[in-house]
């Protein structure tokens, strides 16, 4: 059970952390409207990610026999996808051409949540990221019963929420010293971690 919890937490964290459009939206809203608006934006992304995580888990469980037979091949492919994804994240330039604005006193939490959910949900390719991470970490809680699936989803959510709490707190704390350079560094760290995990997976799959 501890293995499911730890793997679920790491996967949730890795899925949420790359500085894509939703992360940029979260940063902008945190800078413009305050910490809570950024956090609500992150929670909208979490709900979408959990839906895709469950859909992917159901798909993986249906082909569990095939996955068991081709475990190393699938892990190798998943690791290669992670390397490519990590490289894309590494090369991304967050908030290019944008500078922080004066914080606005506008309250629109529901709109922030819904818009973030829809933006994240429109990115169907996140399924391939989940497949890659599930393959890399040999993550299939359905093998251990439905109770393990519930634990897995909670662990995924905890990892994702932890990222949004960290990001919004970090941005709020350093708001007056905030720069695009800091986000670029953060993106490169996350991208490097993904590529390292991918290369390690390739090595272990041989």
Z-matrix of the N, CA and C atoms (Angstrom, degrees):
N
C 1 1.468
C 2 1.538 1 111.33
N 3 1.366 2 115.50 1 -39.30
C 4 1.466 3 118.92 2 178.34
C 5 1.524 4 110.73 3 -60.94
N 6 1.340 5 115.88 4 -35.25
C 7 1.467 6 120.15 5 -179.98
C 8 1.531 7 110.50 6 -64.49
N 9 1.319 8 116.87 7 -42.05
C 10 1.462 9 121.20 8 178.49
C 11 1.528 10 110.36 9 -64.16
N 12 1.342 11 116.12 10 -43.21
C 13 1.469 12 120.63 11 -179.29
C 14 1.524 13 110.77 12 -63.00
N 15 1.338 14 116.63 13 -47.53
C 16 1.466 15 120.15 14 -177.03
C 17 1.526 16 111.71 15 -67.49
N 18 1.331 17 116.94 16 -42.82
C 19 1.468 18 120.16 17 179.20
C 20 1.534 19 110.76 18 -66.72
N 21 1.336 20 116.64 19 -41.66
C 22 1.457 21 120.55 20 178.58
C 23 1.513 22 111.81 21 -61.29
N 24 1.326 23 116.30 22 -42.28
C 25 1.467 24 121.24 23 179.01
C 26 1.531 25 110.47 24 -62.11
N 27 1.328 26 116.65 25 -46.35
C 28 1.469 27 120.67 26 -178.46
C 29 1.526 28 110.85 27 -64.06
N 30 1.336 29 117.24 28 -42.71
C 31 1.463 30 120.89 29 179.96
C 32 1.526 31 110.21 30 -63.62
N 33 1.331 32 117.02 31 -45.00
C 34 1.465 33 120.49 32 178.19
C 35 1.509 34 111.88 33 -59.55
N 36 1.327 35 116.29 34 -39.30
C 37 1.462 36 122.06 35 179.36
C 38 1.527 37 110.95 36 -67.23
N 39 1.332 38 116.75 37 -45.14
C 40 1.466 39 121.03 38 -177.09
C 41 1.525 40 112.20 39 -68.83
N 42 1.328 41 117.22 40 -35.19
C 43 1.467 42 120.43 41 179.53
C 44 1.529 43 110.86 42 -67.17
N 45 1.322 44 116.75 43 -37.83
C 46 1.467 45 120.85 44 -175.03
C 47 1.525 46 113.79 45 -82.45
N 48 1.330 47 117.93 46 -28.14
C 49 1.463 48 120.48 47 -166.29
C 50 1.528 49 117.62 48 -76.04
N 51 1.357 50 120.93 49 -29.89
C 52 1.474 51 117.58 50 -179.52
C 53 1.522 52 112.47 51 -58.31
N 54 1.328 53 116.02 52 138.88
C 55 1.465 54 121.56 53 -175.07
C 56 1.532 55 112.20 54 -78.81
N 57 1.326 56 115.03 55 73.10
C 58 1.454 57 120.57 56 176.32
C 59 1.518 58 110.97 57 -92.79
N 60 1.337 59 117.47 58 -164.76
C 61 1.471 60 121.97 59 -177.44
C 62 1.527 61 114.15 60 -57.01
N 63 1.336 62 117.47 61 -40.85
C 64 1.461 63 120.02 62 -177.43
C 65 1.526 64 110.57 63 -70.08
N 66 1.325 65 116.81 64 -40.56
C 67 1.463 66 119.46 65 176.53
C 68 1.528 67 110.90 66 -61.41
N 69 1.334 68 115.98 67 -40.39
C 70 1.459 69 119.97 68 178.62
C 71 1.529 70 111.06 69 -65.43
N 72 1.345 71 115.19 70 -39.21
C 73 1.461 72 120.24 71 177.31
C 74 1.524 73 110.32 72 -63.12
N 75 1.327 74 115.76 73 -41.81
C 76 1.465 75 121.28 74 178.30
C 77 1.532 76 110.80 75 -61.58
N 78 1.323 77 116.51 76 -44.94
C 79 1.468 78 121.06 77 179.75
C 80 1.521 79 110.26 78 -63.16
N 81 1.321 80 117.33 79 -45.32
C 82 1.465 81 121.49 80 -179.04
C 83 1.524 82 111.07 81 -61.76
N 84 1.324 83 116.80 82 -43.94
C 85 1.468 84 119.74 83 -178.70
C 86 1.529 85 111.24 84 -70.06
N 87 1.319 86 116.81 85 -33.65
C 88 1.462 87 119.47 86 176.15
C 89 1.522 88 110.34 87 -64.61
N 90 1.330 89 115.67 88 -41.91
C 91 1.466 90 120.03 89 179.63
C 92 1.524 91 111.51 90 -71.19
N 93 1.324 92 116.74 91 -40.27
C 94 1.463 93 121.19 92 -174.93
C 95 1.521 94 113.27 93 -78.56
N 96 1.348 95 116.53 94 -42.23
C 97 1.468 96 119.77 95 -169.65
C 98 1.519 97 114.99 96 -121.40
N 99 1.331 98 116.79 97 -10.30
C 100 1.454 99 118.39 98 177.62
C 101 1.514 100 113.98 99 117.66
N 102 1.320 101 115.27 100 169.39
C 103 1.459 102 123.63 101 -173.02
C 104 1.528 103 113.14 102 -59.21
N 105 1.318 104 117.67 103 -44.44
C 106 1.468 105 120.94 104 -174.68
C 107 1.526 106 111.74 105 -66.05
N 108 1.334 107 117.36 106 -37.17
C 109 1.461 108 120.16 107 178.07
C 110 1.535 109 110.80 108 -63.73
N 111 1.319 110 116.11 109 -40.15
C 112 1.459 111 119.74 110 177.10
C 113 1.510 112 111.76 111 -65.03
N 114 1.331 113 116.87 112 -40.67
C 115 1.458 114 121.41 113 -179.49
C 116 1.528 115 111.19 114 -65.80
N 117 1.332 116 117.40 115 -42.65
C 118 1.462 117 121.56 116 177.63
C 119 1.529 118 110.32 117 -61.89
N 120 1.325 119 116.87 118 -38.40
C 121 1.458 120 121.52 119 176.30
C 122 1.526 121 110.06 120 -60.87
N 123 1.325 122 116.65 121 -42.87
C 124 1.460 123 120.78 122 177.91
C 125 1.520 124 112.12 123 -63.83
N 126 1.328 125 117.34 124 -38.63
C 127 1.465 126 120.98 125 -179.47
C 128 1.539 127 111.28 126 -65.53
N 129 1.331 128 116.37 127 -33.77
C 130 1.458 129 119.34 128 175.41
C 131 1.522 130 111.36 129 -62.39
N 132 1.337 131 115.84 130 -39.30
C 133 1.466 132 120.77 131 177.53
C 134 1.529 133 110.83 132 -67.67
N 135 1.338 134 116.69 133 -36.93
C 136 1.463 135 120.97 134 179.35
C 137 1.524 136 111.21 135 -60.79
N 138 1.327 137 117.23 136 -44.16
C 139 1.470 138 120.76 137 -179.78
C 140 1.527 139 110.84 138 -60.28
N 141 1.329 140 116.45 139 -44.41
C 142 1.463 141 120.28 140 178.76
C 143 1.526 142 110.84 141 -63.48
N 144 1.335 143 116.78 142 -44.51
C 145 1.465 144 120.84 143 -179.79
C 146 1.518 145 111.85 144 -61.44
N 147 1.332 146 116.41 145 -38.31
C 148 1.463 147 119.87 146 -179.88
C 149 1.528 148 111.61 147 -66.75
N 150 1.327 149 116.62 148 -36.75
C 151 1.469 150 119.98 149 177.18
C 152 1.521 151 110.14 150 -62.96
N 153 1.334 152 116.45 151 -46.75
C 154 1.465 153 120.41 152 178.98
C 155 1.528 154 111.30 153 -67.81
N 156 1.335 155 116.90 154 -34.65
C 157 1.467 156 120.29 155 178.08
C 158 1.520 157 110.68 156 -62.29
N 159 1.345 158 116.48 157 -42.55
C 160 1.462 159 120.75 158 -179.82
C 161 1.523 160 111.08 159 -69.85
N 162 1.327 161 117.07 160 -41.36
C 163 1.470 162 120.68 161 177.44
C 164 1.525 163 110.14 162 -58.88
N 165 1.339 164 115.85 163 -44.35
C 166 1.462 165 120.61 164 -179.55
C 167 1.519 166 111.27 165 -66.23
N 168 1.333 167 116.77 166 -40.64
C 169 1.462 168 120.47 167 177.97
C 170 1.527 169 111.49 168 -61.47
N 171 1.328 170 116.30 169 -41.20
C 172 1.472 171 120.39 170 178.23
C 173 1.521 172 110.56 171 -62.56
N 174 1.328 173 116.02 172 -41.92
C 175 1.459 174 120.44 173 178.59
C 176 1.514 175 111.77 174 -64.50
N 177 1.324 176 116.13 175 -42.31
C 178 1.466 177 121.03 176 179.30
C 179 1.523 178 110.72 177 -63.30
N 180 1.332 179 116.82 178 -39.52
C 181 1.466 180 120.35 179 -178.19
C 182 1.526 181 111.80 180 -66.20
N 183 1.345 182 117.17 181 -31.16
C 184 1.467 183 121.06 182 -179.29
C 185 1.516 184 112.62 183 -71.00
N 186 1.321 185 116.12 184 -23.60
C 187 1.472 186 119.13 185 -179.11
C 188 1.539 187 109.76 186 -118.74
N 189 1.349 188 115.92 187 32.42
C 190 1.461 189 120.70 188 -175.52
C 191 1.530 190 112.65 189 -62.43
N 192 1.358 191 117.55 190 -35.05
C 193 1.468 192 120.72 191 179.21
C 194 1.528 193 110.53 192 -64.28
N 195 1.334 194 115.03 193 -43.34
C 196 1.466 195 119.78 194 178.82
C 197 1.530 196 110.49 195 -64.19
N 198 1.320 197 115.97 196 -40.16
C 199 1.466 198 120.55 197 -179.69
C 200 1.525 199 110.56 198 -64.68
N 201 1.335 200 116.78 199 -38.74
C 202 1.463 201 120.26 200 179.42
C 203 1.522 202 111.22 201 -64.05
N 204 1.342 203 116.54 202 -39.72
C 205 1.459 204 120.69 203 -179.30
C 206 1.522 205 112.45 204 -72.39
N 207 1.321 206 115.90 205 -36.81
C 208 1.473 207 120.79 206 -176.33
C 209 1.525 208 111.36 207 -109.00
N 210 1.326 209 116.63 208 32.94
C 211 1.460 210 121.63 209 -172.62
C 212 1.527 211 112.81 210 -56.00
N 213 1.324 212 116.91 211 -48.33
C 214 1.466 213 119.75 212 -175.22
C 215 1.525 214 112.03 213 -70.63
N 216 1.324 215 116.05 214 -36.73
C 217 1.465 216 119.48 215 177.97
C 218 1.521 217 110.96 216 -65.07
N 219 1.339 218 116.43 217 -44.41
C 220 1.466 219 121.26 218 179.70
C 221 1.522 220 110.57 219 -65.36
N 222 1.339 221 117.01 220 -39.82
C 223 1.461 222 120.08 221 178.18
C 224 1.531 223 110.61 222 -64.32
N 225 1.332 224 116.13 223 -38.04
C 226 1.463 225 119.65 224 179.05
C 227 1.518 226 111.06 225 -65.09
N 228 1.344 227 116.44 226 -45.63
C 229 1.466 228 120.70 227 178.56
C 230 1.520 229 110.40 228 -63.13
N 231 1.336 230 116.17 229 -44.04
C 232 1.459 231 120.47 230 178.71
C 233 1.517 232 112.10 231 -61.00
N 234 1.334 233 116.26 232 -38.66
C 235 1.465 234 120.73 233 179.94
C 236 1.528 235 110.97 234 -67.12
N 237 1.343 236 116.46 235 -39.02
C 238 1.470 237 120.53 236 178.20
C 239 1.533 238 110.45 237 -64.37
N 240 1.338 239 115.95 238 -42.38
C 241 1.466 240 120.21 239 177.21
C 242 1.532 241 110.33 240 -60.73
N 243 1.330 242 117.05 241 -40.27
C 244 1.466 243 120.93 242 178.79
C 245 1.527 244 111.58 243 -63.57
N 246 1.335 245 116.21 244 -38.72
C 247 1.466 246 120.18 245 178.30
C 248 1.532 247 110.15 246 -62.59
N 249 1.333 248 115.59 247 -45.55
C 250 1.468 249 120.19 248 179.54
C 251 1.518 250 110.71 249 -63.53
N 252 1.336 251 116.05 250 -45.95
C 253 1.464 252 121.29 251 179.85
C 254 1.530 253 110.35 252 -61.77
N 255 1.337 254 116.64 253 -43.23
C 256 1.452 255 120.93 254 178.31
C 257 1.514 256 112.38 255 -62.31
N 258 1.339 257 116.46 256 -38.13
C 259 1.467 258 120.83 257 179.25
C 260 1.526 259 110.75 258 -65.92
N 261 1.340 260 116.20 259 -40.79
C 262 1.470 261 120.40 260 178.00
C 263 1.526 262 110.30 261 -62.55
N 264 1.341 263 115.44 262 -44.52
C 265 1.468 264 119.99 263 178.03
C 266 1.528 265 110.28 264 -61.68
N 267 1.324 266 116.88 265 -42.20
C 268 1.465 267 122.51 266 -179.09
C 269 1.527 268 111.73 267 -59.77
N 270 1.344 269 115.62 268 -37.72
C 271 1.464 270 120.53 269 -175.85
C 272 1.529 271 113.55 270 -86.76
N 273 1.335 272 117.66 271 -9.15
C 274 1.460 273 121.14 272 -178.04
C 275 1.522 274 110.44 273 -70.81
N 276 1.346 275 116.18 274 138.69
C 277 1.460 276 121.75 275 177.71
C 278 1.530 277 109.02 276 -108.46
N 279 1.326 278 117.72 277 98.29
C 280 1.468 279 121.20 278 -176.99
C 281 1.522 280 112.63 279 -64.00
N 282 1.327 281 115.66 280 143.97
C 283 1.467 282 122.74 281 174.38
C 284 1.521 283 112.88 282 54.06
N 285 1.312 284 117.09 283 35.01
C 286 1.460 285 120.44 284 179.70
C 287 1.526 286 110.16 285 -61.47
N 288 1.308 287 116.44 286 125.01
C 289 1.459 288 121.25 287 179.18
C 290 1.509 289 114.36 288 78.77
N 291 1.350 290 117.41 289 11.50
C 292 1.471 291 120.29 290 -177.31
C 293 1.521 292 109.19 291 -121.06
N 294 1.312 293 116.47 292 144.26
C 295 1.466 294 120.90 293 176.36
C 296 1.519 295 108.84 294 -130.86
N 297 1.356 296 118.07 295 146.80
C 298 1.470 297 121.18 296 -177.63
C 299 1.523 298 112.84 297 -57.59
N 300 1.309 299 114.97 298 140.60
C 301 1.469 300 120.89 299 178.49
C 302 1.522 301 109.85 300 -102.70
N 303 1.310 302 116.38 301 172.14
C 304 1.460 303 121.40 302 175.49
C 305 1.523 304 108.61 303 -64.96
N 306 1.302 305 116.52 304 137.33
C 307 1.468 306 120.38 305 -177.59
C 308 1.529 307 110.95 306 -64.90
N 309 1.335 308 115.63 307 128.94
C 310 1.459 309 121.78 308 -178.58
C 311 1.533 310 110.41 309 -92.40
N 312 1.302 311 115.63 310 147.91
C 313 1.465 312 121.23 311 178.58
C 314 1.527 313 109.04 312 -97.66
N 315 1.308 314 116.57 313 64.80
C 316 1.461 315 121.19 314 -177.87
C 317 1.521 316 109.66 315 -121.48
N 318 1.318 317 117.07 316 130.62
C 319 1.459 318 121.77 317 -179.35
C 320 1.526 319 109.88 318 -109.09
N 321 1.330 320 115.87 319 116.34
C 322 1.464 321 120.21 320 -179.79
C 323 1.534 322 108.75 321 -152.79
N 324 1.303 323 115.75 322 59.02
C 325 1.452 324 121.91 323 -172.94
C 326 1.534 325 113.03 324 -62.29
N 327 1.330 326 116.78 325 -43.83
C 328 1.471 327 120.27 326 -178.92
C 329 1.524 328 110.18 327 -63.08
N 330 1.318 329 116.65 328 -43.80
C 331 1.467 330 120.59 329 178.98
C 332 1.529 331 110.70 330 -62.93
N 333 1.336 332 116.88 331 -40.36
C 334 1.461 333 120.79 332 177.97
C 335 1.525 334 110.97 333 -61.91
N 336 1.330 335 116.27 334 -44.31
C 337 1.467 336 121.54 335 -178.55
C 338 1.524 337 111.22 336 -64.80
N 339 1.329 338 116.26 337 -49.72
C 340 1.466 339 121.12 338 -176.10
C 341 1.530 340 111.34 339 -65.97
N 342 1.322 341 117.20 340 -43.65
C 343 1.464 342 120.12 341 -178.41
C 344 1.519 343 110.82 342 -64.71
N 345 1.336 344 117.27 343 -39.02
C 346 1.460 345 121.22 344 177.72
C 347 1.524 346 111.09 345 -66.96
N 348 1.337 347 116.07 346 -42.05
C 349 1.473 348 120.32 347 177.90
C 350 1.525 349 110.74 348 -59.84
N 351 1.326 350 117.07 349 -47.49
C 352 1.467 351 120.80 350 -177.16
C 353 1.529 352 111.43 351 -66.35
N 354 1.336 353 116.21 352 -39.25
C 355 1.469 354 119.71 353 178.93
C 356 1.524 355 110.57 354 -63.04
N 357 1.320 356 116.81 355 -43.89
C 358 1.468 357 120.88 356 179.75
C 359 1.522 358 111.05 357 -69.75
N 360 1.329 359 116.71 358 -41.14
C 361 1.466 360 121.33 359 -177.43
C 362 1.528 361 111.77 360 -66.80
N 363 1.332 362 116.61 361 -25.66
C 364 1.465 363 120.11 362 179.79
C 365 1.527 364 112.32 363 -73.04
N 366 1.329 365 116.10 364 -13.79
C 367 1.461 366 120.67 365 -179.28
C 368 1.532 367 109.66 366 -92.93
N 369 1.331 368 116.25 367 81.99
C 370 1.467 369 121.39 368 -176.56
C 371 1.521 370 111.94 369 -65.69
N 372 1.332 371 117.35 370 -22.79
C 373 1.469 372 120.48 371 -177.48
C 374 1.532 373 112.44 372 -63.82
N 375 1.341 374 116.93 373 -12.22
C 376 1.460 375 119.65 374 177.82
C 377 1.528 376 110.66 375 -60.77
N 378 1.336 377 116.75 376 -23.88
C 379 1.463 378 120.62 377 177.66
C 380 1.522 379 110.55 378 -59.40
N 381 1.352 380 116.61 379 -40.78
C 382 1.459 381 120.20 380 -179.45
C 383 1.527 382 111.22 381 -66.80
N 384 1.337 383 116.40 382 -32.99
C 385 1.465 384 120.19 383 176.12
C 386 1.525 385 109.80 384 -65.65
N 387 1.339 386 116.34 385 -44.15
C 388 1.458 387 120.00 386 177.59
C 389 1.526 388 111.17 387 -62.10
N 390 1.331 389 116.74 388 -44.12
C 391 1.464 390 120.56 389 179.29
C 392 1.525 391 110.20 390 -58.66
N 393 1.333 392 116.09 391 -43.73
C 394 1.466 393 120.78 392 -179.41
C 395 1.526 394 111.28 393 -63.25
N 396 1.334 395 116.11 394 -44.26
C 397 1.464 396 120.14 395 -179.19
C 398 1.533 397 111.31 396 -69.52
N 399 1.336 398 117.15 397 -40.56
C 400 1.460 399 120.20 398 177.18
C 401 1.531 400 110.01 399 -60.10
N 402 1.338 401 115.64 400 -43.43
C 403 1.463 402 119.98 401 -179.41
C 404 1.518 403 110.87 402 -66.25
N 405 1.336 404 115.59 403 -43.79
C 406 1.468 405 119.58 404 -177.91
C 407 1.519 406 111.58 405 -62.51
N 408 1.336 407 117.74 406 -40.13
C 409 1.462 408 121.65 407 -176.65
C 410 1.531 409 112.88 408 -97.82
N 411 1.348 410 116.65 409 6.98
C 412 1.474 411 120.94 410 -177.56
C 413 1.530 412 110.31 411 48.95
N 414 1.312 413 114.80 412 53.83
C 415 1.465 414 122.03 413 -171.76
C 416 1.521 415 109.93 414 -103.19
N 417 1.335 416 117.25 415 104.09
C 418 1.461 417 121.73 416 177.22
C 419 1.532 418 108.90 417 -146.28
N 420 1.333 419 117.08 418 79.87
C 421 1.473 420 120.96 419 -176.03
C 422 1.518 421 114.16 420 -62.49
N 423 1.347 422 118.86 421 -16.85
C 424 1.462 423 120.59 422 178.25
C 425 1.530 424 111.13 423 -62.06
N 426 1.333 425 116.89 424 -23.62
C 427 1.463 426 120.22 425 177.68
C 428 1.516 427 112.50 426 -64.96
N 429 1.344 428 116.21 427 -19.02
C 430 1.465 429 120.69 428 -175.67
C 431 1.531 430 112.69 429 -111.59
N 432 1.338 431 116.98 430 10.61
C 433 1.458 432 119.95 431 177.16
C 434 1.519 433 112.87 432 102.68
N 435 1.318 434 115.24 433 166.10
C 436 1.469 435 120.94 434 -175.51
C 437 1.531 436 112.65 435 -68.37
N 438 1.335 437 116.63 436 -27.64
C 439 1.461 438 119.09 437 176.37
C 440 1.521 439 111.16 438 -61.99
N 441 1.335 440 116.01 439 -37.88
C 442 1.462 441 121.10 440 178.82
C 443 1.525 442 111.16 441 -68.24
N 444 1.336 443 116.48 442 -31.53
C 445 1.469 444 120.14 443 178.02
C 446 1.525 445 110.29 444 -65.39
N 447 1.340 446 115.85 445 -42.24
C 448 1.472 447 120.10 446 178.21
C 449 1.527 448 110.02 447 -62.15
N 450 1.330 449 116.19 448 -43.69
C 451 1.469 450 120.91 449 178.19
C 452 1.524 451 109.96 450 -62.13
N 453 1.337 452 116.60 451 -40.37
C 454 1.459 453 121.31 452 -179.29
C 455 1.530 454 111.50 453 -63.10
N 456 1.329 455 116.49 454 -44.04
C 457 1.459 456 120.80 455 179.74
C 458 1.530 457 110.83 456 -64.75
N 459 1.334 458 116.05 457 -41.14
C 460 1.468 459 120.01 458 177.76
C 461 1.527 460 110.20 459 -63.58
N 462 1.330 461 116.41 460 -40.02
C 463 1.465 462 120.75 461 179.19
C 464 1.522 463 111.26 462 -65.73
N 465 1.332 464 116.60 463 -42.43
C 466 1.464 465 121.10 464 176.43
C 467 1.526 466 110.63 465 -59.70
N 468 1.337 467 115.45 466 -45.51
C 469 1.464 468 120.41 467 -179.72
C 470 1.521 469 110.90 468 -63.41
N 471 1.333 470 116.58 469 -40.28
C 472 1.464 471 120.60 470 -179.75
C 473 1.522 472 111.26 471 -63.65
N 474 1.345 473 116.10 472 -42.39
C 475 1.459 474 119.99 473 177.73
C 476 1.513 475 111.97 474 -63.04
N 477 1.344 476 116.26 475 -43.82
C 478 1.467 477 120.83 476 -179.56
C 479 1.525 478 111.47 477 -65.94
N 480 1.339 479 116.43 478 -46.49
C 481 1.466 480 120.75 479 -179.45
C 482 1.527 481 110.28 480 -62.66
N 483 1.331 482 116.81 481 -38.10
C 484 1.467 483 120.67 482 179.12
C 485 1.524 484 111.15 483 -58.80
N 486 1.345 485 115.26 484 -39.10
C 487 1.467 486 118.47 485 178.60
C 488 1.522 487 111.36 486 -63.84
N 489 1.344 488 116.67 487 -46.02
C 490 1.468 489 119.62 488 -176.74
C 491 1.519 490 111.32 489 -67.28
N 492 1.324 491 116.91 490 -34.90
C 493 1.466 492 120.11 491 176.05
C 494 1.527 493 110.18 492 -64.09
N 495 1.339 494 115.18 493 -44.48
C 496 1.468 495 119.36 494 179.13
C 497 1.522 496 111.39 495 -63.34
N 498 1.343 497 117.30 496 -47.34
C 499 1.460 498 121.40 497 -175.53
C 500 1.525 499 111.68 498 -62.94
N 501 1.334 500 116.77 499 -47.68
C 502 1.469 501 119.20 500 -177.35
C 503 1.526 502 111.35 501 -69.06
N 504 1.334 503 116.87 502 -35.94
C 505 1.470 504 119.87 503 177.54
C 506 1.527 505 110.23 504 -66.99
N 507 1.334 506 115.59 505 -40.70
C 508 1.467 507 121.06 506 179.78
C 509 1.523 508 111.26 507 -63.55
N 510 1.329 509 115.91 508 -46.50
C 511 1.463 510 120.55 509 -179.07
C 512 1.525 511 110.58 510 -66.34
N 513 1.339 512 117.41 511 -42.66
C 514 1.471 513 121.07 512 179.96
C 515 1.522 514 111.37 513 -63.61
N 516 1.323 515 115.70 514 -41.16
C 517 1.462 516 120.65 515 -177.36
C 518 1.529 517 111.30 516 -65.09
N 519 1.318 518 115.69 517 -39.21
C 520 1.464 519 120.18 518 -174.92
C 521 1.522 520 112.16 519 -106.18
N 522 1.325 521 115.90 520 23.54
C 523 1.466 522 120.01 521 -173.86
C 524 1.525 523 112.88 522 -54.36
N 525 1.312 524 117.87 523 -43.83
C 526 1.456 525 121.24 524 -175.92
C 527 1.526 526 112.26 525 -79.11
N 528 1.335 527 116.20 526 -9.51
C 529 1.466 528 119.81 527 177.82
C 530 1.521 529 110.07 528 -117.86
N 531 1.329 530 116.19 529 19.24
C 532 1.457 531 120.59 530 -171.37
C 533 1.518 532 111.75 531 -77.74
N 534 1.318 533 116.36 532 142.07
C 535 1.463 534 121.31 533 178.84
C 536 1.521 535 109.63 534 -147.16
N 537 1.311 536 115.96 535 157.56
C 538 1.463 537 120.91 536 176.93
C 539 1.526 538 110.90 537 -64.39
N 540 1.347 539 115.87 538 -29.27
C 541 1.465 540 119.73 539 -179.01
C 542 1.525 541 111.24 540 -59.61
N 543 1.339 542 116.25 541 -39.47
C 544 1.455 543 120.22 542 179.11
C 545 1.516 544 111.89 543 -63.17
N 546 1.334 545 116.58 544 -39.70
C 547 1.466 546 120.44 545 178.09
C 548 1.522 547 111.59 546 -68.33
N 549 1.322 548 116.49 547 -36.96
C 550 1.462 549 120.60 548 178.06
C 551 1.528 550 109.54 549 -61.79
N 552 1.341 551 115.91 550 -44.82
C 553 1.461 552 120.55 551 178.62
C 554 1.522 553 110.33 552 -61.33
N 555 1.347 554 116.73 553 -44.95
C 556 1.465 555 121.43 554 179.25
C 557 1.521 556 110.76 555 -60.62
N 558 1.336 557 116.38 556 -42.62
C 559 1.456 558 120.53 557 179.16
C 560 1.520 559 111.50 558 -62.92
N 561 1.322 560 116.26 559 -40.28
C 562 1.463 561 120.29 560 -178.84
C 563 1.524 562 111.73 561 -69.60
N 564 1.321 563 116.44 562 -33.36
C 565 1.462 564 120.00 563 176.21
C 566 1.528 565 109.95 564 -65.51
N 567 1.343 566 116.12 565 -47.28
C 568 1.473 567 120.57 566 179.48
C 569 1.522 568 110.56 567 -63.07
N 570 1.334 569 116.80 568 -44.69
C 571 1.461 570 120.90 569 178.75
C 572 1.514 571 111.69 570 -60.99
N 573 1.325 572 116.79 571 -40.57
C 574 1.469 573 121.22 572 179.40
C 575 1.525 574 111.10 573 -64.70
N 576 1.344 575 116.21 574 -41.25
C 577 1.465 576 120.22 575 178.76
C 578 1.525 577 110.67 576 -61.64
N 579 1.340 578 116.22 577 -44.23
C 580 1.473 579 119.95 578 178.74
C 581 1.522 580 111.08 579 -61.62
N 582 1.339 581 117.15 580 -42.80
C 583 1.468 582 120.03 581 -179.83
C 584 1.521 583 111.55 582 -67.15
N 585 1.339 584 117.49 583 -38.08
C 586 1.465 585 120.76 584 178.19
C 587 1.526 586 110.59 585 -63.20
N 588 1.342 587 116.10 586 -44.13
C 589 1.469 588 120.12 587 177.18
C 590 1.527 589 110.36 588 -60.91
N 591 1.355 590 115.68 589 -40.92
C 592 1.462 591 120.05 590 178.70
C 593 1.515 592 112.75 591 -63.76
N 594 1.329 593 117.59 592 -45.68
C 595 1.470 594 121.45 593 179.35
C 596 1.533 595 110.95 594 -64.73
N 597 1.335 596 116.08 595 -39.48
C 598 1.464 597 119.82 596 176.87
C 599 1.513 598 110.60 597 -62.28
N 600 1.349 599 115.97 598 -40.01
C 601 1.472 600 119.93 599 177.86
C 602 1.511 601 112.41 600 -63.51
N 603 1.339 602 116.24 601 -40.78
C 604 1.478 603 120.25 602 177.65
C 605 1.521 604 110.41 603 -61.39
N 606 1.309 605 116.70 604 -43.42
C 607 1.465 606 122.13 605 -179.20
C 608 1.525 607 110.88 606 -63.39
N 609 1.349 608 116.47 607 -44.69
C 610 1.456 609 121.06 608 -176.48
C 611 1.530 610 112.34 609 -73.94
N 612 1.345 611 116.51 610 -19.48
C 613 1.465 612 120.40 611 -178.33
C 614 1.522 613 111.90 612 -84.52
N 615 1.320 614 117.22 613 -10.57
C 616 1.472 615 120.55 614 -177.12
C 617 1.528 616 111.03 615 -81.68
